[in-house]
Amino acid sequence: MSIREAASAGESVVLRTDLPLELVRRGKVRDTYRLGDRLLMVASDRISAFDVVMPNGIPCKGEVLTALSRYWFAITEHLVPNHLMAEANVSNLTIYLPDIARRAMVVREAERIEVECVVRGYLSGSGWIEYREHGTLAGEALPSGLVESQCLPEPRFTPAIKNDAGHDENISRTRLRAMIGPELAGQLEDLSIRMYDFAANYALERGIVIADTKFEFGFIDGRLHIIDELLTPDSSRFWPLDGYAPGGPQPSFDKQPVRDYLAASGWDKQPPAPALPEAVVRDTTRRYLEAYRLITGGDLEARP
């Protein structure tokens, strides 16, 4: 179903962003188009879990991802340049996507570095699993006796790459240096840690713990820029500060309701995924909107 057909049918969740432009890449959430010598990145409301895209989406999700990325790009440009450009006139595309201005970013094209620059400030997710089994994080030792969700002595840079199955594969800093060279690996680590430190302190003052996040970088005119999305609930683990209690999993401002529902549904984590109940969809939308409100101090208007 095209966007125009979906709108006519009353569909409130944008799962596709079909535009009359050259499609450069269609990811799990974002569709990237060529716009002259620039790129147009459009965030849909698609949501994935366990590397499978769900058949129904989360209203407002794409708008939150876009607005939050723009916000973080603006307040971190003193730390590292980014690829965001002043908005081009895309009013001619509203016939295909009426709310395109709310979910699209015009960006400069970069020579992407195929590395996920993950920074972990707290012990959670795959980092907790590795520590529990081996006492290490990204192959490097951590103090003994740490518990799940505990704040680490200092943020750790734990890079990842895509393997043949399309999943992120955590790698050591040693392996990263061998792959891209020690100088570039050092630059990525330094910039990632600086960005995380700034964002974690900023969010903590606003009631959010950023447990971990991932950055992507690329070269524009020979200079490193941060690209893609930035510090969103899709690329980061956001926890409410007022409920933080180390020693187990934490409530989060992301797609946790989706994961919880799927885990209890008996689904085998293979496509196709089951449709999400309306209550799960509403709860997930609420969490994305609340994350935006706490971080920025503003509100996005929620669609019915």
CORZIGI-V824907 format. One record per residue. RES is the residue in one small letter. SS is DSSP state (helix for helix, strand for strand, loop for the rest). Layout:
res: {RES RES}
ss: {SS SS}
This chain:
res: {m s i r e a a s a g e s v v l r t d l p l e l v r r g k v r d t y r l g d r l l m v a s d r i s a f d v v m p n g i p c k g e v l t a l s r y w f a i t e h l v p n h l m a e a n v s n l t i y l p d i a r r a m v v r e a e r i e v e c v v r g y l s g s g w i e y r e h g t l a g e a l p s g l v e s q c l p e p r f t p a i k n d a g h d e n i s r t r l r a m i g p e l a g q l e d l s i r m y d f a a n y a l e r g i v i a d t k f e f g f i d g r l h i i d e l l t p d s s r f w p l d g y a p g g p q p s f d k q p v r d y l a a s g w d k q p p a p a l p e a v v r d t t r r y l e a y r l i t g g d l e a r p}
ss: {loop loop helix helix helix helix helix helix loop loop loop loop loop loop loop loop loop loop loop loop loop loop strand strand strand strand loop loop loop strand strand strand strand strand strand loop loop strand strand strand strand strand strand loop loop loop loop strand strand loop loop strand strand loop loop loop loop loop loop loop helix helix helix helix helix helix helix helix helix helix helix helix helix helix helix helix loop loop loop loop loop strand loop strand loop loop loop loop loop loop helix helix helix loop loop loop loop loop loop helix helix helix helix strand strand strand strand strand loop loop strand strand loop loop loop strand strand strand strand strand strand strand loop loop helix helix helix helix helix helix helix helix helix helix loop strand strand loop loop strand strand loop loop loop loop loop loop loop loop loop strand strand strand strand strand strand strand loop loop strand strand strand loop loop loop loop loop strand strand strand loop loop helix helix helix helix helix helix helix helix loop helix helix helix helix helix helix helix helix helix helix helix helix helix helix helix helix helix helix helix helix helix helix helix loop loop loop strand strand strand strand strand strand strand strand strand strand strand strand strand loop loop strand strand strand strand strand loop loop loop loop loop loop loop loop strand strand strand strand strand helix helix helix loop loop loop loop loop loop loop loop loop loop loop loop helix helix helix helix helix helix helix helix helix helix loop loop loop loop loop loop loop loop loop loop loop loop helix helix helix helix helix helix helix helix helix helix helix helix helix helix helix helix helix helix helix loop loop loop loop loop loop loop loop}
